[in-house]
Amino acid sequence: MLPQELIQRLRRIEIKTSKLANEKMAGQYRSVFKGHGMSFAEVRPYQQGDDVRLIDWNVSARTGEPFIKVFEEERELTVFLLLDLSASTQFGTHLSTRKQVITEIAAMMAFSAIRNNDRVGLIIFTDSVEYFVPPRKGKTHVLRVIRDILTFEPTGKGRTSDGVAEAMKYLTKISKKTTVTFLLSDFFIPQREFPAVERPLAIASQRHDIIPVMVRDPMDQALPKIGLAPMEDLETGSVRLVDTSSAMVRRDFARAALQQRAHVISLFRRLSLDSVEVGTEEGDYLKKFNQLFSRRAKRF
């Protein structure tokens, strides 16, 4: 039996994200995430202008009239949600924590997928892959996925770079067919650790349509002026006393944060990955995804 509080949270997320998926994203999702390949649907009488290479000679011979084969797109896709739920995602200083935003975006994409009869799978990672749900269809399955995200408790306390790399390797191993994969993380990866991430990400993106979703908080870029303050690394547990009243400290922090973000975005561009950046202070992240879908639609 699920605790009442969990049921209420699950219901709130279902109402909000299914509405977004059904009313705001339905057409765009289908237009930018197309099936892979074509399958035979039927034959119909030949019409002027039809490609003669599609003539079905067997049917035409039997009927004495030319008929052509009609093919349709194999629509069914597999959508994977790869979620970084390490301890740092519990942080948030505005409307939501990173985990809450990650959960809602994952739910929105899952509902969009099942509305188009696509399958949805889940991989949760910290510094390693900790949880896996095989892809399936249907609303019941999606609600199970959301419930598992809400109740997940991380055990890993290592680096985000290790987690992203392991998740990419895991995806490559378990899924031999092309998938649409949303990779949701805060992507706090130092530049020195990029080589460990870039190679598995590049290998996975050769087969899969990987869309990184970077979830950040405003305080990731700017320290508040609150004097001496203990700063805890949520993933390692280490604590450091920082003098936030120092203009130089705040300036150096902001500069380092901007450089780190720029390096991550540059990595995505090098690998030709469409990415989205969402802030915990944003109540309407749908706008960011509409912009992403518009870019993809124009390119395709």
N, C-alpha and C positions, 0 to 999 in steps of 0.2 A: 504494500500500500504506500503510495507516494505521500509525503508530508503535505499538509494543506498549503503551506507557504510556497512550496515548489510548484504545486499545481497552479496556483495563482500566477506565479512568475511565468510559467510555461504558457498559460492562457493569454497573458498580456502580450508576450512576444508573438504568439501565433496570430492574434488579432492585428497587431501593428504590421508585422512583416508580410503576412499573407495578403493584406490589403494593398500594400505597396507593390507586391509581386503581381497581383491580379490587375490592378487598376493603372499602375504607372509604368510597369516594366514589361508587360506581356509581349507587346509587339516588338520592342527593341531587342529583347532577349532572343526571340525566335529569329530575327533578321540577322543578328551578328554571330550567333552560335548555330551554325548550320550542320546538317548531318554529313557523314563521311561516306560518299559513294552513292550509287543509284541502283534501284531494283526495278524489275519488270512489273508493270501494273496491269496493262490490258492491251488489246489491239483495237484500232478504229479505222474507218475508211480513209484512204489516202485523200489529201486535199492539196490543191495547187500550192506550191511553195514548201511542202514538206521535204525533209531530207530523204532522198531516195535510198540512202544507206540503211534507213530504218524500216524498209519494207520487209514484212514477214512473208517470205516466198511460199511457205507451206500453206498458210491461211489463204493467201492470194490465189494459189493454184486450185485449192478446193472450192472457193467461192466464185472464181472467175473475175473477181474485182480486186484491185490493189488495196491491201491493208498495211498499216504501219504499226510498229511496236511503240507503246507509250511507256516511258520510264518515270519514276518518281524518286525524289530524294529519300534516302534512308535517314529518317529524322532522328531516330533514337540516339541519344548521346549518353555518355557517362560523365557526370559532374563530380569532381572530388573537392572536398573542403579540407584544406590542410591548415590547421590552426595552431599557432604558437600560443600555448596557454601556460607558459612559464610564469614564475612568481611576479615578474615585472609587469605583466598585463593586469595585475590587481590595482595598479596605480591609476589615479585620475583626480584632477583638481577642479573639474568643472561639472558638466551635466552627468557624465558617466565615467566609469573606469574603462581602460582599454579592453578588458575582457567583455564588458557589457556591449561595447561597440562591435567587437569581433563576433560575439554571439548573434547580435541582431543582423549584421551583414550576412553571416553564414545562413541564418534562417531565411532571410529575404531571397538569397540565391537558391536555397533548397526549394522553397515554394515556387519560384519561377521555373525551376527544373521540372518538378512534378507536374506543373500545369501544362508543360509541353511533353509529358509522358517520358521524360528522361530519368535516368537512374542517378541516385545520389549516394556517394560514399564519404566516409569521414576518416581523417588521420589527425590525431592530436599529438603534438610533440613539445618537448621542453629542450633539454640538451640531447635528447634521443627520442625515438618514437615510443610513445607510452600507450597509445590506444588506437584501435582500428575497427571500423564498422564497414563491412563489405557493401558495395553499391546495390541498392534496391529501389523499387518504385513505390509510390503511394504515400498518402498523407500520414498514415499510421507510422510508417518508417521514418518520415521526416520529423514527426513529433518525438520519436524515440531518439533521433540524432540530437535534437535540441535539448532534450532532457539530459542526455549524456554529457553534453557540453556544460550545461548548468551545474551538474553535480561532480564534474571532474576535479580532482585534487592533484596538483602536480607533485612529483617526487624528485625530479631532476633539479639540480642547482648549478649546472654548468653554463657554458656559453651558448648564446643564441646562434652563433655561426655553426656550432656543432649540430644543433637541432635542425636548422634549415638544410644543411648538407645531408644529414641522415634521413630527413623526410623525403628529399629528392631521390636518394638512393632507394628508399623503400617504395616510393611510387613507381620508379622505373622497374623494380623487381616484380611487383605484384600486378601491374597493368601493362600488358603487351599491346593493347589497342589504344588508339588516340583518345585522350580525355580532355575535357575542359576543367582546369584546375585553378581554384582560387587559393592563393597562398597568403594567409593573413598573419601578420606579425608586426611588432614595433621595429624590427630590423635594426636593432642597436648592435651593429657589427663594426668593430674597429677596422680600419683600412688594412692593417697588417694581417687580418684574418680573412680577407676577401678571397685569396687563392683557394682556401679550403671550401668556400661556398661556390665560387664561380664555376668550377669544373662540373660538379654534380648538377648544378642548376642548368648549365649549358647542355649537358647530355640529356637531361629530362626534357628540356624545351625543344629538342630536336623531334621528339615524338608527341609531346603533349602541348596543348595550348595553355600556357601558364600565365596567370594574371596576378602579379603581386599586389597586395593591398596593405599599404603601410599605415598603421594606426598610431598616431602621436598625440601627446598632450601638450598644451601651451607651455607648461613648465619645462618641457624637454629642451626648449630653445632659450628660455630666459629665467634666470633665478630671481625670486622676489627679494626685496631689500628688507630682511628681517633680523639682521645682526648675525651673531654666531648661531649656527644651526647644525645639528647632527644630520648627516645625509647617509641613508642606508641603501646599500645595494640589495634589492629585494631577491636577487637570484643567488648571491653568495652569502648574504647576511653581514658583510663587512660594513662598519660604520666609520664615517670620517667627519670631523668637525670642520665646517666651512664658514668663513667670514663673509656672509652675503652683503654686508654693509660696504665692502670694498668695491669700488667702481671697477678696478682692474680685474678682480675675481669674476665679477658679473660679465665684463667684456670678454675675458678669455673663455669663459664658459659658453657664451653665445657664439663666439667665433668657432670654437671647436664643434659645437652642435651643428652649426650651419655647414661646416666642412664635412662632417660625418654624413649628414643628410644628402649633400651634393654627391658624395662618393657613391652612396647607395643608388641614387637616381641614375648616375652615370653607368653603374653596373647594369641596371635594367635596360638602359638604352643600348649598351654594347651588345647585349644579348637579344635585342629587338623584342623586348617584352613590354606589353601594354600594362602600365601600372596606375594605381589610384592611391592618393594620400587623403586620409580622413582624420579629422581632429576630434578629440573627446568633447570639445566644446560645441561641436556642430550638431544641432538638433536634426538637420535635414541633410543626411549624407547621400540621399538619392540623387541630388543634383550632380555630384561627382561621378556617379555611375552613368547618368545620362550623357555626360560629356564624354566619358570613355566610349560608350556605345556609339555615339555620333562619330567620333574619330575612326573607330573601326569600320563603321558602315561606309564612310567616305572612301577609306582605303580599299575596302573589298569591292 
